[in-house]
Amino acid sequence: MTLTLYTAHVLFINSPLDVFSATAGYLFQVVAVLVFAVAWRMAVGRGPLEQLAADAARNARRAVRGHAASPTDRSTP
């Protein structure tokens, strides 16, 4: 969940929702991240952005394997 949580952190600190002082904001984010991460992990498993990245990598791998020529299909120049 590292990618998901880091992205949420960056979005939060650059949003109008970040109206907390430094210490209060830090504590709020730590508690929110812990609650969210534990609940998500128990309910779903992999983080949403991590799943998106894994799906993109799997699709890219399939596309490359699908377009790779077999040794018998290659023509010699």
N, CA, C and O atoms as a Maestro MAE file, in Angstrom:
{
 s_m_m2io_version
 :::
 2.0.0
}

f_m_ct {
 s_m_title
 :::
 protein
 m_atom[308] {
  # First column is atom index #
  i_m_mmod_type
  r_m_x_coord
  r_m_y_coord
  r_m_z_coord
  i_m_residue_number
  s_m_chain_name
  s_m_pdb_residue_name
  s_m_pdb_atom_name
  i_m_atomic_number
  :::
  1 25 0.816 -1.199 0.000 1 A "MET " " N  " 7
  2 3 0.000 0.000 0.000 1 A "MET " " CA " 6
  3 2 0.861 1.266 0.000 1 A "MET " " C  " 6
  4 15 0.340 2.374 0.126 1 A "MET " " O  " 8
  5 25 2.142 1.103 -0.137 2 A "THR " " N  " 7
  6 3 3.030 2.260 -0.059 2 A "THR " " CA " 6
  7 2 2.707 3.314 -1.109 2 A "THR " " C  " 6
  8 15 2.614 4.497 -0.782 2 A "THR " " O  " 8
  9 25 2.535 2.911 -2.358 3 A "LEU " " N  " 7
  10 3 2.241 3.866 -3.425 3 A "LEU " " CA " 6
  11 2 0.914 4.573 -3.176 3 A "LEU " " C  " 6
  12 15 0.827 5.791 -3.339 3 A "LEU " " O  " 8
  13 25 -0.102 3.845 -2.790 4 A "THR " " N  " 7
  14 3 -1.415 4.420 -2.519 4 A "THR " " CA " 6
  15 2 -1.348 5.413 -1.371 4 A "THR " " C  " 6
  16 15 -1.883 6.517 -1.472 4 A "THR " " O  " 8
  17 25 -0.702 5.032 -0.294 5 A "LEU " " N  " 7
  18 3 -0.644 5.908 0.881 5 A "LEU " " CA " 6
  19 2 0.214 7.150 0.627 5 A "LEU " " C  " 6
  20 15 -0.137 8.244 1.070 5 A "LEU " " O  " 8
  21 25 1.314 6.993 -0.068 6 A "TYR " " N  " 7
  22 3 2.145 8.151 -0.388 6 A "TYR " " CA " 6
  23 2 1.391 9.110 -1.300 6 A "TYR " " C  " 6
  24 15 1.459 10.324 -1.107 6 A "TYR " " O  " 8
  25 25 0.681 8.592 -2.279 7 A "THR " " N  " 7
  26 3 -0.098 9.435 -3.178 7 A "THR " " CA " 6
  27 2 -1.191 10.171 -2.414 7 A "THR " " C  " 6
  28 15 -1.417 11.359 -2.647 7 A "THR " " O  " 8
  29 25 -1.867 9.483 -1.513 8 A "ALA " " N  " 7
  30 3 -2.898 10.126 -0.689 8 A "ALA " " CA " 6
  31 2 -2.291 11.231 0.169 8 A "ALA " " C  " 6
  32 15 -2.887 12.297 0.324 8 A "ALA " " O  " 8
  33 25 -1.123 10.985 0.718 9 A "HIS " " N  " 7
  34 3 -0.433 11.987 1.538 9 A "HIS " " CA " 6
  35 2 -0.129 13.246 0.721 9 A "HIS " " C  " 6
  36 15 -0.409 14.359 1.165 9 A "HIS " " O  " 8
  37 25 0.441 13.068 -0.463 10 A "VAL " " N  " 7
  38 3 0.788 14.213 -1.319 10 A "VAL " " CA " 6
  39 2 -0.472 14.981 -1.711 10 A "VAL " " C  " 6
  40 15 -0.485 16.211 -1.684 10 A "VAL " " O  " 8
  41 25 -1.521 14.262 -2.072 11 A "LEU " " N  " 7
  42 3 -2.773 14.928 -2.436 11 A "LEU " " CA " 6
  43 2 -3.355 15.694 -1.245 11 A "LEU " " C  " 6
  44 15 -3.849 16.811 -1.402 11 A "LEU " " O  " 8
  45 25 -3.295 15.096 -0.068 12 A "PHE " " N  " 7
  46 3 -3.847 15.746 1.124 12 A "PHE " " CA " 6
  47 2 -3.088 17.019 1.483 12 A "PHE " " C  " 6
  48 15 -3.706 18.052 1.742 12 A "PHE " " O  " 8
  49 25 -1.758 16.960 1.502 13 A "ILE " " N  " 7
  50 3 -1.002 18.145 1.929 13 A "ILE " " CA " 6
  51 2 -1.072 19.275 0.905 13 A "ILE " " C  " 6
  52 15 -0.726 20.416 1.212 13 A "ILE " " O  " 8
  53 25 -1.517 18.959 -0.310 14 A "ASN " " N  " 7
  54 3 -1.667 19.993 -1.333 14 A "ASN " " CA " 6
  55 2 -3.127 20.344 -1.576 14 A "ASN " " C  " 6
  56 15 -3.459 20.944 -2.599 14 A "ASN " " O  " 8
  57 25 -3.995 19.981 -0.654 15 A "SER " " N  " 7
  58 3 -5.420 20.253 -0.815 15 A "SER " " CA " 6
  59 2 -5.881 21.279 0.223 15 A "SER " " C  " 6
  60 15 -5.179 21.536 1.201 15 A "SER " " O  " 8
  61 25 -7.045 21.854 0.010 16 A "PRO " " N  " 7
  62 3 -7.594 22.785 1.005 16 A "PRO " " CA " 6
  63 2 -8.047 22.075 2.279 16 A "PRO " " C  " 6
  64 15 -8.416 22.743 3.246 16 A "PRO " " O  " 8
  65 25 -8.031 20.756 2.308 17 A "LEU " " N  " 7
  66 3 -8.411 20.017 3.514 17 A "LEU " " CA " 6
  67 2 -7.327 20.044 4.584 17 A "LEU " " C  " 6
  68 15 -7.595 19.758 5.751 17 A "LEU " " O  " 8
  69 25 -6.118 20.384 4.194 18 A "ASP " " N  " 7
  70 3 -4.993 20.420 5.137 18 A "ASP " " CA " 6
  71 2 -5.004 21.754 5.873 18 A "ASP " " C  " 6
  72 15 -4.294 22.688 5.499 18 A "ASP " " O  " 8
  73 25 -5.808 21.831 6.914 19 A "VAL " " N  " 7
  74 3 -5.944 23.064 7.698 19 A "VAL " " CA " 6
  75 2 -5.371 22.886 9.101 19 A "VAL " " C  " 6
  76 15 -5.605 23.713 9.982 19 A "VAL " " O  " 8
  77 25 -4.621 21.806 9.303 20 A "PHE " " N  " 7
  78 3 -4.099 21.471 10.621 20 A "PHE " " CA " 6
  79 2 -2.728 22.102 10.847 20 A "PHE " " C  " 6
  80 15 -2.024 22.439 9.896 20 A "PHE " " O  " 8
  81 25 -2.360 22.257 12.116 21 A "SER " " N  " 7
  82 3 -0.988 22.656 12.438 21 A "SER " " CA " 6
  83 2 -0.081 21.473 12.117 21 A "SER " " C  " 6
  84 15 -0.566 20.379 11.827 21 A "SER " " O  " 8
  85 25 1.221 21.682 12.168 22 A "ALA " " N  " 7
  86 3 2.166 20.632 11.781 22 A "ALA " " CA " 6
  87 2 1.982 19.364 12.611 22 A "ALA " " C  " 6
  88 15 1.880 18.272 12.053 22 A "ALA " " O  " 8
  89 25 1.938 19.495 13.926 23 A "THR " " N  " 7
  90 3 1.815 18.322 14.797 23 A "THR " " CA " 6
  91 2 0.455 17.662 14.652 23 A "THR " " C  " 6
  92 15 0.368 16.439 14.535 23 A "THR " " O  " 8
  93 25 -0.594 18.450 14.659 24 A "ALA " " N  " 7
  94 3 -1.947 17.893 14.533 24 A "ALA " " CA " 6
  95 2 -2.128 17.236 13.161 24 A "ALA " " C  " 6
  96 15 -2.749 16.177 13.059 24 A "ALA " " O  " 8
  97 25 -1.596 17.851 12.122 25 A "GLY " " N  " 7
  98 3 -1.685 17.273 10.788 25 A "GLY " " CA " 6
  99 2 -0.949 15.958 10.692 25 A "GLY " " C  " 6
  100 15 -1.434 15.004 10.083 25 A "GLY " " O  " 8
  101 25 0.229 15.910 11.299 26 A "TYR " " N  " 7
  102 3 1.013 14.673 11.305 26 A "TYR " " CA " 6
  103 2 0.250 13.558 12.014 26 A "TYR " " C  " 6
  104 15 0.127 12.451 11.492 26 A "TYR " " O  " 8
  105 25 -0.262 13.861 13.213 27 A "LEU " " N  " 7
  106 3 -0.992 12.849 13.974 27 A "LEU " " CA " 6
  107 2 -2.258 12.407 13.249 27 A "LEU " " C  " 6
  108 15 -2.579 11.219 13.233 27 A "LEU " " O  " 8
  109 25 -2.973 13.345 12.654 28 A "PHE " " N  " 7
  110 3 -4.178 13.009 11.898 28 A "PHE " " CA " 6
  111 2 -3.840 12.065 10.752 28 A "PHE " " C  " 6
  112 15 -4.532 11.068 10.543 28 A "PHE " " O  " 8
  113 25 -2.792 12.370 10.016 29 A "GLN " " N  " 7
  114 3 -2.417 11.534 8.875 29 A "GLN " " CA " 6
  115 2 -1.957 10.150 9.312 29 A "GLN " " C  " 6
  116 15 -2.293 9.157 8.666 29 A "GLN " " O  " 8
  117 25 -1.203 10.071 10.387 30 A "VAL " " N  " 7
  118 3 -0.735 8.772 10.870 30 A "VAL " " CA " 6
  119 2 -1.916 7.898 11.262 30 A "VAL " " C  " 6
  120 15 -1.982 6.729 10.881 30 A "VAL " " O  " 8
  121 25 -2.848 8.460 12.023 31 A "VAL " " N  " 7
  122 3 -4.019 7.688 12.451 31 A "VAL " " CA " 6
  123 2 -4.869 7.299 11.236 31 A "VAL " " C  " 6
  124 15 -5.299 6.151 11.124 31 A "VAL " " O  " 8
  125 25 -5.111 8.242 10.334 32 A "ALA " " N  " 7
  126 3 -5.933 7.965 9.157 32 A "ALA " " CA " 6
  127 2 -5.302 6.886 8.284 32 A "ALA " " C  " 6
  128 15 -5.999 5.995 7.798 32 A "ALA " " O  " 8
  129 25 -3.995 6.960 8.084 33 A "VAL " " N  " 7
  130 3 -3.298 5.972 7.262 33 A "VAL " " CA " 6
  131 2 -3.349 4.591 7.907 33 A "VAL " " C  " 6
  132 15 -3.594 3.597 7.223 33 A "VAL " " O  " 8
  133 25 -3.124 4.522 9.192 34 A "LEU " " N  " 7
  134 3 -3.154 3.226 9.872 34 A "LEU " " CA " 6
  135 2 -4.539 2.592 9.796 34 A "LEU " " C  " 6
  136 15 -4.666 1.408 9.486 34 A "LEU " " O  " 8
  137 25 -5.567 3.371 10.077 35 A "VAL " " N  " 7
  138 3 -6.932 2.840 10.036 35 A "VAL " " CA " 6
  139 2 -7.287 2.397 8.615 35 A "VAL " " C  " 6
  140 15 -7.795 1.294 8.416 35 A "VAL " " O  " 8
  141 25 -7.020 3.252 7.635 36 A "PHE " " N  " 7
  142 3 -7.343 2.929 6.249 36 A "PHE " " CA " 6
  143 2 -6.572 1.705 5.772 36 A "PHE " " C  " 6
  144 15 -7.151 0.790 5.187 36 A "PHE " " O  " 8
  145 25 -5.265 1.690 6.023 37 A "ALA " " N  " 7
  146 3 -4.421 0.605 5.513 37 A "ALA " " CA " 6
  147 2 -4.806 -0.741 6.116 37 A "ALA " " C  " 6
  148 15 -4.881 -1.739 5.400 37 A "ALA " " O  " 8
  149 25 -5.048 -0.777 7.403 38 A "VAL " " N  " 7
  150 3 -5.412 -2.044 8.046 38 A "VAL " " CA " 6
  151 2 -6.774 -2.517 7.543 38 A "VAL " " C  " 6
  152 15 -6.943 -3.695 7.226 38 A "VAL " " O  " 8
  153 25 -7.736 -1.617 7.468 39 A "ALA " " N  " 7
  154 3 -9.075 -1.989 6.997 39 A "ALA " " CA " 6
  155 2 -9.029 -2.460 5.544 39 A "ALA " " C  " 6
  156 15 -9.649 -3.465 5.195 39 A "ALA " " O  " 8
  157 25 -8.298 -1.736 4.701 40 A "TRP " " N  " 7
  158 3 -8.218 -2.114 3.285 40 A "TRP " " CA " 6
  159 2 -7.535 -3.467 3.126 40 A "TRP " " C  " 6
  160 15 -7.992 -4.319 2.363 40 A "TRP " " O  " 8
  161 25 -6.449 -3.655 3.847 41 A "ARG " " N  " 7
  162 3 -5.690 -4.902 3.757 41 A "ARG " " CA " 6
  163 2 -6.543 -6.102 4.167 41 A "ARG " " C  " 6
  164 15 -6.493 -7.157 3.535 41 A "ARG " " O  " 8
  165 25 -7.322 -5.927 5.227 42 A "MET " " N  " 7
  166 3 -8.172 -7.013 5.708 42 A "MET " " CA " 6
  167 2 -9.326 -7.288 4.739 42 A "MET " " C  " 6
  168 15 -9.727 -8.438 4.560 42 A "MET " " O  " 8
  169 25 -9.857 -6.240 4.118 43 A "ALA " " N  " 7
  170 3 -11.027 -6.402 3.258 43 A "ALA " " CA " 6
  171 2 -10.665 -6.768 1.821 43 A "ALA " " C  " 6
  172 15 -11.334 -7.596 1.202 43 A "ALA " " O  " 8
  173 25 -9.616 -6.158 1.296 44 A "VAL " " N  " 7
  174 3 -9.325 -6.295 -0.130 44 A "VAL " " CA " 6
  175 2 -7.976 -6.961 -0.389 44 A "VAL " " C  " 6
  176 15 -7.882 -7.869 -1.215 44 A "VAL " " O  " 8
  177 25 -6.955 -6.528 0.293 45 A "GLY " " N  " 7
  178 3 -5.609 -7.047 0.049 45 A "GLY " " CA " 6
  179 2 -4.706 -5.967 -0.488 45 A "GLY " " C  " 6
  180 15 -4.369 -5.021 0.223 45 A "GLY " " O  " 8
  181 25 -4.313 -6.101 -1.730 46 A "ARG " " N  " 7
  182 3 -3.396 -5.160 -2.374 46 A "ARG " " CA " 6
  183 2 -4.042 -3.784 -2.502 46 A "ARG " " C  " 6
  184 15 -5.247 -3.670 -2.728 46 A "ARG " " O  " 8
  185 25 -3.224 -2.741 -2.356 47 A "GLY " " N  " 7
  186 3 -3.719 -1.373 -2.494 47 A "GLY " " CA " 6
  187 2 -4.218 -1.082 -3.894 47 A "GLY " " C  " 6
  188 15 -3.807 -1.751 -4.842 47 A "GLY " " O  " 8
  189 25 -5.102 -0.091 -4.050 48 A "PRO " " N  " 7
  190 3 -5.677 0.176 -5.367 48 A "PRO " " CA " 6
  191 2 -4.654 0.621 -6.413 48 A "PRO " " C  " 6
  192 15 -4.723 0.176 -7.558 48 A "PRO " " O  " 8
  193 25 -3.724 1.474 -6.051 49 A "LEU " " N  " 7
  194 3 -2.712 1.894 -7.028 49 A "LEU " " CA " 6
  195 2 -1.709 0.777 -7.296 49 A "LEU " " C  " 6
  196 15 -1.195 0.649 -8.408 49 A "LEU " " O  " 8
  197 25 -1.436 -0.019 -6.289 50 A "GLU " " N  " 7
  198 3 -0.555 -1.171 -6.491 50 A "GLU " " CA " 6
  199 2 -1.208 -2.178 -7.446 50 A "GLU " " C  " 6
  200 15 -0.531 -2.762 -8.292 50 A "GLU " " O  " 8
  201 25 -2.518 -2.377 -7.308 51 A "GLN " " N  " 7
  202 3 -3.237 -3.279 -8.204 51 A "GLN " " CA " 6
  203 2 -3.244 -2.737 -9.627 51 A "GLN " " C  " 6
  204 15 -3.081 -3.488 -10.588 51 A "GLN " " O  " 8
  205 25 -3.435 -1.425 -9.753 52 A "LEU " " N  " 7
  206 3 -3.411 -0.794 -11.070 52 A "LEU " " CA " 6
  207 2 -2.052 -0.970 -11.741 52 A "LEU " " C  " 6
  208 15 -1.980 -1.277 -12.931 52 A "LEU " " O  " 8
  209 25 -0.983 -0.777 -10.987 53 A "ALA " " N  " 7
  210 3 0.365 -0.948 -11.534 53 A "ALA " " CA " 6
  211 2 0.628 -2.411 -11.905 53 A "ALA " " C  " 6
  212 15 1.241 -2.688 -12.935 53 A "ALA " " O  " 8
  213 25 0.168 -3.341 -11.075 54 A "ALA " " N  " 7
  214 3 0.348 -4.769 -11.370 54 A "ALA " " CA " 6
  215 2 -0.424 -5.160 -12.623 54 A "ALA " " C  " 6
  216 15 0.078 -5.923 -13.449 54 A "ALA " " O  " 8
  217 25 -1.644 -4.641 -12.771 55 A "ASP " " N  " 7
  218 3 -2.439 -4.938 -13.968 55 A "ASP " " CA " 6
  219 2 -1.776 -4.378 -15.226 55 A "ASP " " C  " 6
  220 15 -1.745 -5.043 -16.262 55 A "ASP " " O  " 8
  221 25 -1.249 -3.160 -15.135 56 A "ALA " " N  " 7
  222 3 -0.576 -2.555 -16.285 56 A "ALA " " CA " 6
  223 2 0.669 -3.364 -16.673 56 A "ALA " " C  " 6
  224 15 0.931 -3.576 -17.857 56 A "ALA " " O  " 8
  225 25 1.423 -3.806 -15.682 57 A "ALA " " N  " 7
  226 3 2.619 -4.606 -15.959 57 A "ALA " " CA " 6
  227 2 2.244 -5.948 -16.580 57 A "ALA " " C  " 6
  228 15 2.906 -6.404 -17.512 57 A "ALA " " O  " 8
  229 25 1.191 -6.583 -16.073 58 A "ARG " " N  " 7
  230 3 0.747 -7.864 -16.623 58 A "ARG " " CA " 6
  231 2 0.274 -7.701 -18.069 58 A "ARG " " C  " 6
  232 15 0.585 -8.529 -18.925 58 A "ARG " " O  " 8
  233 25 -0.478 -6.631 -18.336 59 A "ASN " " N  " 7
  234 3 -0.942 -6.392 -19.702 59 A "ASN " " CA " 6
  235 2 0.212 -6.097 -20.650 59 A "ASN " " C  " 6
  236 15 0.203 -6.542 -21.797 59 A "ASN " " O  " 8
  237 25 1.201 -5.353 -20.179 60 A "ALA " " N  " 7
  238 3 2.375 -5.067 -21.007 60 A "ALA " " CA " 6
  239 2 3.152 -6.345 -21.290 60 A "ALA " " C  " 6
  240 15 3.614 -6.561 -22.410 60 A "ALA " " O  " 8
  241 25 3.295 -7.186 -20.282 61 A "ARG " " N  " 7
  242 3 4.005 -8.455 -20.465 61 A "ARG " " CA " 6
  243 2 3.283 -9.332 -21.484 61 A "ARG " " C  " 6
  244 15 3.917 -9.930 -22.353 61 A "ARG " " O  " 8
  245 25 1.970 -9.410 -21.377 62 A "ARG " " N  " 7
  246 3 1.186 -10.200 -22.333 62 A "ARG " " CA " 6
  247 2 1.311 -9.639 -23.745 62 A "ARG " " C  " 6
  248 15 1.413 -10.397 -24.709 62 A "ARG " " O  " 8
  249 25 1.302 -8.313 -23.868 63 A "ALA " " N  " 7
  250 3 1.414 -7.688 -25.187 63 A "ALA " " CA " 6
  251 2 2.771 -7.985 -25.811 63 A "ALA " " C  " 6
  252 15 2.859 -8.267 -27.006 63 A "ALA " " O  " 8
  253 25 3.814 -7.924 -25.015 64 A "VAL " " N  " 7
  254 3 5.160 -8.201 -25.536 64 A "VAL " " CA " 6
  255 2 5.283 -9.667 -25.914 64 A "VAL " " C  " 6
  256 15 5.827 -9.991 -26.970 64 A "VAL " " O  " 8
  257 25 4.788 -10.548 -25.072 65 A "ARG " " N  " 7
  258 3 4.860 -11.987 -25.380 65 A "ARG " " CA " 6
  259 2 4.014 -12.329 -26.597 65 A "ARG " " C  " 6
  260 15 4.388 -13.201 -27.382 65 A "ARG " " O  " 8
  261 25 2.893 -11.664 -26.766 66 A "GLY " " N  " 7
  262 3 2.022 -11.934 -27.891 66 A "GLY " " CA " 6
  263 2 2.614 -11.486 -29.208 66 A "GLY " " C  " 6
  264 15 2.323 -12.079 -30.247 66 A "GLY " " O  " 8
  265 25 3.439 -10.452 -29.188 67 A "HIS " " N  " 7
  266 3 4.042 -9.921 -30.412 67 A "HIS " " CA " 6
  267 2 5.423 -10.480 -30.688 67 A "HIS " " C  " 6
  268 15 5.989 -10.224 -31.750 67 A "HIS " " O  " 8
  269 25 5.970 -11.229 -29.765 68 A "ALA " " N  " 7
  270 3 7.301 -11.798 -29.971 68 A "ALA " " CA " 6
  271 2 7.206 -12.912 -31.017 68 A "ALA " " C  " 6
  272 15 6.335 -13.779 -30.946 68 A "ALA " " O  " 8
  273 25 8.097 -12.869 -31.960 69 A "ALA " " N  " 7
  274 3 8.114 -13.883 -33.013 69 A "ALA " " CA " 6
  275 2 8.751 -15.150 -32.483 69 A "ALA " " C  " 6
  276 15 9.730 -15.105 -31.738 69 A "ALA " " O  " 8
  277 25 8.196 -16.261 -32.869 70 A "SER " " N  " 7
  278 3 8.801 -17.530 -32.500 70 A "SER " " CA " 6
  279 2 10.030 -17.770 -33.383 70 A "SER " " C  " 6
  280 15 10.128 -17.181 -34.459 70 A "SER " " O  " 8
  281 25 10.952 -18.607 -32.961 71 A "PRO " " N  " 7
  282 3 12.180 -18.838 -33.735 71 A "PRO " " CA " 6
  283 2 11.905 -19.346 -35.152 71 A "PRO " " C  " 6
  284 15 12.696 -19.084 -36.058 71 A "PRO " " O  " 8
  285 25 10.813 -20.059 -35.359 72 A "THR " " N  " 7
  286 3 10.520 -20.596 -36.713 72 A "THR " " CA " 6
  287 2 9.893 -19.540 -37.601 72 A "THR " " C  " 6
  288 15 9.881 -19.707 -38.820 72 A "THR " " O  " 8
  289 25 9.368 -18.448 -37.035 73 A "ASP " " N  " 7
  290 3 8.735 -17.398 -37.827 73 A "ASP " " CA " 6
  291 2 9.720 -16.345 -38.336 73 A "ASP " " C  " 6
  292 15 9.360 -15.524 -39.179 73 A "ASP " " O  " 8
  293 25 10.920 -16.358 -37.850 74 A "ARG " " N  " 7
  294 3 11.879 -15.325 -38.220 74 A "ARG " " CA " 6
  295 2 12.414 -15.580 -39.625 74 A "ARG " " C  " 6
  296 15 12.751 -16.706 -39.992 74 A "ARG " " O  " 8
  297 25 12.480 -14.520 -40.382 75 A "SER " " N  " 7
  298 3 13.086 -14.653 -41.703 75 A "SER " " CA " 6
  299 2 14.500 -14.114 -41.642 75 A "SER " " C  " 6
  300 15 14.757 -13.119 -40.964 75 A "SER " " O  " 8
  301 25 15.406 -14.747 -42.332 76 A "THR " " N  " 7
  302 3 16.788 -14.285 -42.335 76 A "THR " " CA " 6
  303 2 16.973 -13.241 -43.423 76 A "THR " " C  " 6
  304 15 16.487 -13.420 -44.540 76 A "THR " " O  " 8
  305 25 17.664 -12.158 -43.116 77 A "PRO " " N  " 7
  306 3 17.858 -11.108 -44.100 77 A "PRO " " CA " 6
  307 2 18.843 -11.483 -45.185 77 A "PRO " " C  " 6
  308 15 19.103 -10.685 -46.086 77 A "PRO " " O  " 8
  :::
 }
 m_bond[307] {
  # First column is bond index #
  i_m_from
  i_m_to
  i_m_order
  :::
  1 1 2 1
  2 2 3 1
  3 3 4 2
  4 3 5 1
  5 5 6 1
  6 6 7 1
  7 7 8 2
  8 7 9 1
  9 9 10 1
  10 10 11 1
  11 11 12 2
  12 11 13 1
  13 13 14 1
  14 14 15 1
  15 15 16 2
  16 15 17 1
  17 17 18 1
  18 18 19 1
  19 19 20 2
  20 19 21 1
  21 21 22 1
  22 22 23 1
  23 23 24 2
  24 23 25 1
  25 25 26 1
  26 26 27 1
  27 27 28 2
  28 27 29 1
  29 29 30 1
  30 30 31 1
  31 31 32 2
  32 31 33 1
  33 33 34 1
  34 34 35 1
  35 35 36 2
  36 35 37 1
  37 37 38 1
  38 38 39 1
  39 39 40 2
  40 39 41 1
  41 41 42 1
  42 42 43 1
  43 43 44 2
  44 43 45 1
  45 45 46 1
  46 46 47 1
  47 47 48 2
  48 47 49 1
  49 49 50 1
  50 50 51 1
  51 51 52 2
  52 51 53 1
  53 53 54 1
  54 54 55 1
  55 55 56 2
  56 55 57 1
  57 57 58 1
  58 58 59 1
  59 59 60 2
  60 59 61 1
  61 61 62 1
  62 62 63 1
  63 63 64 2
  64 63 65 1
  65 65 66 1
  66 66 67 1
  67 67 68 2
  68 67 69 1
  69 69 70 1
  70 70 71 1
  71 71 72 2
  72 71 73 1
  73 73 74 1
  74 74 75 1
  75 75 76 2
  76 75 77 1
  77 77 78 1
  78 78 79 1
  79 79 80 2
  80 79 81 1
  81 81 82 1
  82 82 83 1
  83 83 84 2
  84 83 85 1
  85 85 86 1
  86 86 87 1
  87 87 88 2
  88 87 89 1
  89 89 90 1
  90 90 91 1
  91 91 92 2
  92 91 93 1
  93 93 94 1
  94 94 95 1
  95 95 96 2
  96 95 97 1
  97 97 98 1
  98 98 99 1
  99 99 100 2
  100 99 101 1
  101 101 102 1
  102 102 103 1
  103 103 104 2
  104 103 105 1
  105 105 106 1
  106 106 107 1
  107 107 108 2
  108 107 109 1
  109 109 110 1
  110 110 111 1
  111 111 112 2
  112 111 113 1
  113 113 114 1
  114 114 115 1
  115 115 116 2
  116 115 117 1
  117 117 118 1
  118 118 119 1
  119 119 120 2
  120 119 121 1
  121 121 122 1
  122 122 123 1
  123 123 124 2
  124 123 125 1
  125 125 126 1
  126 126 127 1
  127 127 128 2
  128 127 129 1
  129 129 130 1
  130 130 131 1
  131 131 132 2
  132 131 133 1
  133 133 134 1
  134 134 135 1
  135 135 136 2
  136 135 137 1
  137 137 138 1
  138 138 139 1
  139 139 140 2
  140 139 141 1
  141 141 142 1
  142 142 143 1
  143 143 144 2
  144 143 145 1
  145 145 146 1
  146 146 147 1
  147 147 148 2
  148 147 149 1
  149 149 150 1
  150 150 151 1
  151 151 152 2
  152 151 153 1
  153 153 154 1
  154 154 155 1
  155 155 156 2
  156 155 157 1
  157 157 158 1
  158 158 159 1
  159 159 160 2
  160 159 161 1
  161 161 162 1
  162 162 163 1
  163 163 164 2
  164 163 165 1
  165 165 166 1
  166 166 167 1
  167 167 168 2
  168 167 169 1
  169 169 170 1
  170 170 171 1
  171 171 172 2
  172 171 173 1
  173 173 174 1
  174 174 175 1
  175 175 176 2
  176 175 177 1
  177 177 178 1
  178 178 179 1
  179 179 180 2
  180 179 181 1
  181 181 182 1
  182 182 183 1
  183 183 184 2
  184 183 185 1
  185 185 186 1
  186 186 187 1
  187 187 188 2
  188 187 189 1
  189 189 190 1
  190 190 191 1
  191 191 192 2
  192 191 193 1
  193 193 194 1
  194 194 195 1
  195 195 196 2
  196 195 197 1
  197 197 198 1
  198 198 199 1
  199 199 200 2
  200 199 201 1
  201 201 202 1
  202 202 203 1
  203 203 204 2
  204 203 205 1
  205 205 206 1
  206 206 207 1
  207 207 208 2
  208 207 209 1
  209 209 210 1
  210 210 211 1
  211 211 212 2
  212 211 213 1
  213 213 214 1
  214 214 215 1
  215 215 216 2
  216 215 217 1
  217 217 218 1
  218 218 219 1
  219 219 220 2
  220 219 221 1
  221 221 222 1
  222 222 223 1
  223 223 224 2
  224 223 225 1
  225 225 226 1
  226 226 227 1
  227 227 228 2
  228 227 229 1
  229 229 230 1
  230 230 231 1
  231 231 232 2
  232 231 233 1
  233 233 234 1
  234 234 235 1
  235 235 236 2
  236 235 237 1
  237 237 238 1
  238 238 239 1
  239 239 240 2
  240 239 241 1
  241 241 242 1
  242 242 243 1
  243 243 244 2
  244 243 245 1
  245 245 246 1
  246 246 247 1
  247 247 248 2
  248 247 249 1
  249 249 250 1
  250 250 251 1
  251 251 252 2
  252 251 253 1
  253 253 254 1
  254 254 255 1
  255 255 256 2
  256 255 257 1
  257 257 258 1
  258 258 259 1
  259 259 260 2
  260 259 261 1
  261 261 262 1
  262 262 263 1
  263 263 264 2
  264 263 265 1
  265 265 266 1
  266 266 267 1
  267 267 268 2
  268 267 269 1
  269 269 270 1
  270 270 271 1
  271 271 272 2
  272 271 273 1
  273 273 274 1
  274 274 275 1
  275 275 276 2
  276 275 277 1
  277 277 278 1
  278 278 279 1
  279 279 280 2
  280 279 281 1
  281 281 282 1
  282 282 283 1
  283 283 284 2
  284 283 285 1
  285 285 286 1
  286 286 287 1
  287 287 288 2
  288 287 289 1
  289 289 290 1
  290 290 291 1
  291 291 292 2
  292 291 293 1
  293 293 294 1
  294 294 295 1
  295 295 296 2
  296 295 297 1
  297 297 298 1
  298 298 299 1
  299 299 300 2
  300 299 301 1
  301 301 302 1
  302 302 303 1
  303 303 304 2
  304 303 305 1
  305 305 306 1
  306 306 307 1
  307 307 308 2
  :::
 }
}
